[in-house]
């Protein structure tokens, strides 16, 4: 029985990683494993092509997509860690507070 090279799981994890990328780079928790799974399936399929069926080119495309999203999430994660380490968190909180005050004023004047 041949194993199927199904890219659906890889794409779902990668898209979840891309969506969660804005939350402090936490999308790396989805896109990293997607890249690992795609890489492992590609290596196995290249070593034992008779044991796999499906489109190897599609799996390589899914691997590339997962790698790009993993890099983007990694950059976001490093930026947020740097921001937290250098005291940027207070500046970010002040900006949020200013936005909330202006939002409340806009609601009261309406």
PyMOL CGO cylinders between C-alpha atoms (Angstrom):
from pymol import cmd
from pymol.cgo import CYLINDER

trace = [
    CYLINDER, 0.00, 0.00, 0.00, 1.44, 3.34, -1.06, 0.3, 1, 1, 1, 1, 1, 1,
    CYLINDER, 1.44, 3.34, -1.06, 1.51, 6.39, 1.19, 0.3, 1, 1, 1, 1, 1, 1,
    CYLINDER, 1.51, 6.39, 1.19, -0.06, 9.55, -0.14, 0.3, 1, 1, 1, 1, 1, 1,
    CYLINDER, -0.06, 9.55, -0.14, 1.79, 12.87, -0.33, 0.3, 1, 1, 1, 1, 1, 1,
    CYLINDER, 1.79, 12.87, -0.33, -1.08, 14.98, 0.97, 0.3, 1, 1, 1, 1, 1, 1,
    CYLINDER, -1.08, 14.98, 0.97, -0.26, 18.69, 1.23, 0.3, 1, 1, 1, 1, 1, 1,
    CYLINDER, -0.26, 18.69, 1.23, -3.54, 19.71, 2.90, 0.3, 1, 1, 1, 1, 1, 1,
    CYLINDER, -3.54, 19.71, 2.90, -2.25, 19.47, 6.48, 0.3, 1, 1, 1, 1, 1, 1,
    CYLINDER, -2.25, 19.47, 6.48, 0.92, 21.36, 5.56, 0.3, 1, 1, 1, 1, 1, 1,
    CYLINDER, 0.92, 21.36, 5.56, -1.07, 24.20, 4.00, 0.3, 1, 1, 1, 1, 1, 1,
    CYLINDER, -1.07, 24.20, 4.00, -3.54, 24.39, 6.90, 0.3, 1, 1, 1, 1, 1, 1,
    CYLINDER, -3.54, 24.39, 6.90, -0.76, 24.61, 9.48, 0.3, 1, 1, 1, 1, 1, 1,
    CYLINDER, -0.76, 24.61, 9.48, 1.12, 27.15, 7.41, 0.3, 1, 1, 1, 1, 1, 1,
    CYLINDER, 1.12, 27.15, 7.41, -1.93, 29.38, 6.94, 0.3, 1, 1, 1, 1, 1, 1,
    CYLINDER, -1.93, 29.38, 6.94, -2.66, 29.18, 10.67, 0.3, 1, 1, 1, 1, 1, 1,
    CYLINDER, -2.66, 29.18, 10.67, 0.95, 30.20, 11.26, 0.3, 1, 1, 1, 1, 1, 1,
    CYLINDER, 0.95, 30.20, 11.26, 0.56, 33.15, 8.93, 0.3, 1, 1, 1, 1, 1, 1,
    CYLINDER, 0.56, 33.15, 8.93, -2.62, 34.27, 10.69, 0.3, 1, 1, 1, 1, 1, 1,
    CYLINDER, -2.62, 34.27, 10.69, -1.01, 33.95, 14.13, 0.3, 1, 1, 1, 1, 1, 1,
    CYLINDER, -1.01, 33.95, 14.13, 2.16, 35.71, 13.02, 0.3, 1, 1, 1, 1, 1, 1,
    CYLINDER, 2.16, 35.71, 13.02, 0.83, 39.07, 14.21, 0.3, 1, 1, 1, 1, 1, 1,
    CYLINDER, 0.83, 39.07, 14.21, 0.39, 37.76, 17.75, 0.3, 1, 1, 1, 1, 1, 1,
    CYLINDER, 0.39, 37.76, 17.75, 3.98, 38.20, 18.78, 0.3, 1, 1, 1, 1, 1, 1,
    CYLINDER, 3.98, 38.20, 18.78, 5.33, 35.77, 16.21, 0.3, 1, 1, 1, 1, 1, 1,
    CYLINDER, 5.33, 35.77, 16.21, 3.54, 32.81, 17.77, 0.3, 1, 1, 1, 1, 1, 1,
    CYLINDER, 3.54, 32.81, 17.77, 2.67, 31.52, 14.32, 0.3, 1, 1, 1, 1, 1, 1,
    CYLINDER, 2.67, 31.52, 14.32, 6.04, 29.80, 14.38, 0.3, 1, 1, 1, 1, 1, 1,
    CYLINDER, 6.04, 29.80, 14.38, 4.35, 27.15, 16.54, 0.3, 1, 1, 1, 1, 1, 1,
    CYLINDER, 4.35, 27.15, 16.54, 2.28, 26.17, 13.48, 0.3, 1, 1, 1, 1, 1, 1,
    CYLINDER, 2.28, 26.17, 13.48, 4.53, 26.93, 10.53, 0.3, 1, 1, 1, 1, 1, 1,
    CYLINDER, 4.53, 26.93, 10.53, 7.66, 25.36, 12.04, 0.3, 1, 1, 1, 1, 1, 1,
    CYLINDER, 7.66, 25.36, 12.04, 6.12, 21.89, 12.38, 0.3, 1, 1, 1, 1, 1, 1,
    CYLINDER, 6.12, 21.89, 12.38, 4.54, 22.27, 8.92, 0.3, 1, 1, 1, 1, 1, 1,
    CYLINDER, 4.54, 22.27, 8.92, 7.99, 22.88, 7.42, 0.3, 1, 1, 1, 1, 1, 1,
    CYLINDER, 7.99, 22.88, 7.42, 9.43, 19.92, 9.35, 0.3, 1, 1, 1, 1, 1, 1,
    CYLINDER, 9.43, 19.92, 9.35, 6.64, 17.59, 8.22, 0.3, 1, 1, 1, 1, 1, 1,
    CYLINDER, 6.64, 17.59, 8.22, 6.94, 18.66, 4.58, 0.3, 1, 1, 1, 1, 1, 1,
    CYLINDER, 6.94, 18.66, 4.58, 10.72, 18.30, 4.64, 0.3, 1, 1, 1, 1, 1, 1,
    CYLINDER, 10.72, 18.30, 4.64, 10.48, 14.81, 6.17, 0.3, 1, 1, 1, 1, 1, 1,
    CYLINDER, 10.48, 14.81, 6.17, 7.91, 13.63, 3.62, 0.3, 1, 1, 1, 1, 1, 1,
    CYLINDER, 7.91, 13.63, 3.62, 9.99, 14.96, 0.74, 0.3, 1, 1, 1, 1, 1, 1,
    CYLINDER, 9.99, 14.96, 0.74, 13.11, 13.17, 1.98, 0.3, 1, 1, 1, 1, 1, 1,
    CYLINDER, 13.11, 13.17, 1.98, 11.20, 9.92, 2.47, 0.3, 1, 1, 1, 1, 1, 1,
    CYLINDER, 11.20, 9.92, 2.47, 9.59, 10.18, -0.96, 0.3, 1, 1, 1, 1, 1, 1,
    CYLINDER, 9.59, 10.18, -0.96, 12.94, 10.82, -2.63, 0.3, 1, 1, 1, 1, 1, 1,
    CYLINDER, 12.94, 10.82, -2.63, 14.56, 7.86, -0.84, 0.3, 1, 1, 1, 1, 1, 1,
    CYLINDER, 14.56, 7.86, -0.84, 11.67, 5.47, -1.51, 0.3, 1, 1, 1, 1, 1, 1,
    CYLINDER, 11.67, 5.47, -1.51, 9.73, 6.75, -4.53, 0.3, 1, 1, 1, 1, 1, 1,
    CYLINDER, 9.73, 6.75, -4.53, 7.95, 3.41, -4.98, 0.3, 1, 1, 1, 1, 1, 1,
    CYLINDER, 7.95, 3.41, -4.98, 6.34, 3.71, -1.51, 0.3, 1, 1, 1, 1, 1, 1,
    CYLINDER, 6.34, 3.71, -1.51, 4.70, 7.09, -2.17, 0.3, 1, 1, 1, 1, 1, 1,
    CYLINDER, 4.70, 7.09, -2.17, 2.08, 8.36, -4.56, 0.3, 1, 1, 1, 1, 1, 1,
    CYLINDER, 2.08, 8.36, -4.56, 1.12, 11.93, -5.21, 0.3, 1, 1, 1, 1, 1, 1,
    CYLINDER, 1.12, 11.93, -5.21, 2.67, 15.06, -6.51, 0.3, 1, 1, 1, 1, 1, 1,
    CYLINDER, 2.67, 15.06, -6.51, 6.17, 15.65, -5.14, 0.3, 1, 1, 1, 1, 1, 1,
    CYLINDER, 6.17, 15.65, -5.14, 6.29, 19.08, -6.76, 0.3, 1, 1, 1, 1, 1, 1,
    CYLINDER, 6.29, 19.08, -6.76, 3.20, 20.15, -4.80, 0.3, 1, 1, 1, 1, 1, 1,
    CYLINDER, 3.20, 20.15, -4.80, 4.85, 19.00, -1.57, 0.3, 1, 1, 1, 1, 1, 1,
    CYLINDER, 4.85, 19.00, -1.57, 7.96, 21.01, -2.41, 0.3, 1, 1, 1, 1, 1, 1,
    CYLINDER, 7.96, 21.01, -2.41, 5.78, 24.08, -2.99, 0.3, 1, 1, 1, 1, 1, 1,
    CYLINDER, 5.78, 24.08, -2.99, 4.08, 23.53, 0.38, 0.3, 1, 1, 1, 1, 1, 1,
    CYLINDER, 4.08, 23.53, 0.38, 7.52, 23.21, 2.00, 0.3, 1, 1, 1, 1, 1, 1,
    CYLINDER, 7.52, 23.21, 2.00, 8.64, 26.51, 0.46, 0.3, 1, 1, 1, 1, 1, 1,
    CYLINDER, 8.64, 26.51, 0.46, 5.48, 28.26, 1.63, 0.3, 1, 1, 1, 1, 1, 1,
    CYLINDER, 5.48, 28.26, 1.63, 5.97, 26.87, 5.14, 0.3, 1, 1, 1, 1, 1, 1,
    CYLINDER, 5.97, 26.87, 5.14, 9.61, 28.03, 5.15, 0.3, 1, 1, 1, 1, 1, 1,
    CYLINDER, 9.61, 28.03, 5.15, 8.67, 31.58, 4.12, 0.3, 1, 1, 1, 1, 1, 1,
    CYLINDER, 8.67, 31.58, 4.12, 5.97, 31.82, 6.80, 0.3, 1, 1, 1, 1, 1, 1,
    CYLINDER, 5.97, 31.82, 6.80, 8.35, 30.36, 9.40, 0.3, 1, 1, 1, 1, 1, 1,
    CYLINDER, 8.35, 30.36, 9.40, 10.93, 33.03, 8.57, 0.3, 1, 1, 1, 1, 1, 1,
    CYLINDER, 10.93, 33.03, 8.57, 8.31, 35.80, 8.77, 0.3, 1, 1, 1, 1, 1, 1,
    CYLINDER, 8.31, 35.80, 8.77, 7.07, 34.51, 12.12, 0.3, 1, 1, 1, 1, 1, 1,
    CYLINDER, 7.07, 34.51, 12.12, 10.63, 34.19, 13.38, 0.3, 1, 1, 1, 1, 1, 1,
    CYLINDER, 10.63, 34.19, 13.38, 11.35, 37.81, 12.49, 0.3, 1, 1, 1, 1, 1, 1,
    CYLINDER, 11.35, 37.81, 12.49, 8.19, 38.94, 14.29, 0.3, 1, 1, 1, 1, 1, 1,
    CYLINDER, 8.19, 38.94, 14.29, 9.10, 36.84, 17.31, 0.3, 1, 1, 1, 1, 1, 1,
    CYLINDER, 9.10, 36.84, 17.31, 12.63, 38.28, 17.46, 0.3, 1, 1, 1, 1, 1, 1,
    CYLINDER, 12.63, 38.28, 17.46, 11.31, 41.83, 17.06, 0.3, 1, 1, 1, 1, 1, 1,
    CYLINDER, 11.31, 41.83, 17.06, 8.87, 41.35, 19.92, 0.3, 1, 1, 1, 1, 1, 1,
    CYLINDER, 8.87, 41.35, 19.92, 11.49, 39.75, 22.16, 0.3, 1, 1, 1, 1, 1, 1,
    CYLINDER, 11.49, 39.75, 22.16, 13.85, 42.63, 21.46, 0.3, 1, 1, 1, 1, 1, 1,
    CYLINDER, 13.85, 42.63, 21.46, 11.08, 45.11, 22.12, 0.3, 1, 1, 1, 1, 1, 1,
    CYLINDER, 11.08, 45.11, 22.12, 10.30, 43.48, 25.46, 0.3, 1, 1, 1, 1, 1, 1,
    CYLINDER, 10.30, 43.48, 25.46, 13.98, 43.30, 26.43, 0.3, 1, 1, 1, 1, 1, 1,
    CYLINDER, 13.98, 43.30, 26.43, 14.66, 46.97, 25.72, 0.3, 1, 1, 1, 1, 1, 1,
    CYLINDER, 14.66, 46.97, 25.72, 11.64, 48.38, 27.53, 0.3, 1, 1, 1, 1, 1, 1,
    CYLINDER, 11.64, 48.38, 27.53, 9.52, 49.00, 24.48, 0.3, 1, 1, 1, 1, 1, 1,
    CYLINDER, 9.52, 49.00, 24.48, 6.55, 47.37, 26.17, 0.3, 1, 1, 1, 1, 1, 1,
    CYLINDER, 6.55, 47.37, 26.17, 5.78, 50.53, 28.16, 0.3, 1, 1, 1, 1, 1, 1,
    CYLINDER, 5.78, 50.53, 28.16, 5.81, 52.64, 25.00, 0.3, 1, 1, 1, 1, 1, 1,
    CYLINDER, 5.81, 52.64, 25.00, 3.45, 50.20, 23.34, 0.3, 1, 1, 1, 1, 1, 1,
    CYLINDER, 3.45, 50.20, 23.34, 1.12, 50.28, 26.35, 0.3, 1, 1, 1, 1, 1, 1,
    CYLINDER, 1.12, 50.28, 26.35, 1.14, 54.11, 26.36, 0.3, 1, 1, 1, 1, 1, 1,
    CYLINDER, 1.14, 54.11, 26.36, 0.18, 54.12, 22.68, 0.3, 1, 1, 1, 1, 1, 1,
    CYLINDER, 0.18, 54.12, 22.68, -2.71, 51.75, 23.39, 0.3, 1, 1, 1, 1, 1, 1,
    CYLINDER, -2.71, 51.75, 23.39, -3.85, 53.94, 26.30, 0.3, 1, 1, 1, 1, 1, 1,
    CYLINDER, -3.85, 53.94, 26.30, -3.80, 57.05, 24.07, 0.3, 1, 1, 1, 1, 1, 1,
    CYLINDER, -3.80, 57.05, 24.07, -5.82, 55.24, 21.43, 0.3, 1, 1, 1, 1, 1, 1,
    CYLINDER, -5.82, 55.24, 21.43, -8.39, 54.12, 24.00, 0.3, 1, 1, 1, 1, 1, 1,
    CYLINDER, -8.39, 54.12, 24.00, -8.74, 57.67, 25.38, 0.3, 1, 1, 1, 1, 1, 1,
    CYLINDER, -8.74, 57.67, 25.38, -9.31, 59.12, 21.91, 0.3, 1, 1, 1, 1, 1, 1,
    CYLINDER, -9.31, 59.12, 21.91, -11.81, 56.34, 21.20, 0.3, 1, 1, 1, 1, 1, 1,
    CYLINDER, -11.81, 56.34, 21.20, -13.75, 57.12, 24.40, 0.3, 1, 1, 1, 1, 1, 1,
    CYLINDER, -13.75, 57.12, 24.40, -13.76, 60.83, 23.54, 0.3, 1, 1, 1, 1, 1, 1,
    CYLINDER, -13.76, 60.83, 23.54, -15.08, 60.06, 20.07, 0.3, 1, 1, 1, 1, 1, 1,
    CYLINDER, -15.08, 60.06, 20.07, -17.87, 57.94, 21.55, 0.3, 1, 1, 1, 1, 1, 1,
    CYLINDER, -17.87, 57.94, 21.55, -18.83, 60.62, 24.05, 0.3, 1, 1, 1, 1, 1, 1,
    CYLINDER, -18.83, 60.62, 24.05, -18.97, 63.36, 21.43, 0.3, 1, 1, 1, 1, 1, 1,
    CYLINDER, -18.97, 63.36, 21.43, -21.12, 61.29, 19.07, 0.3, 1, 1, 1, 1, 1, 1,
]
cmd.load_cgo(trace, "trace")
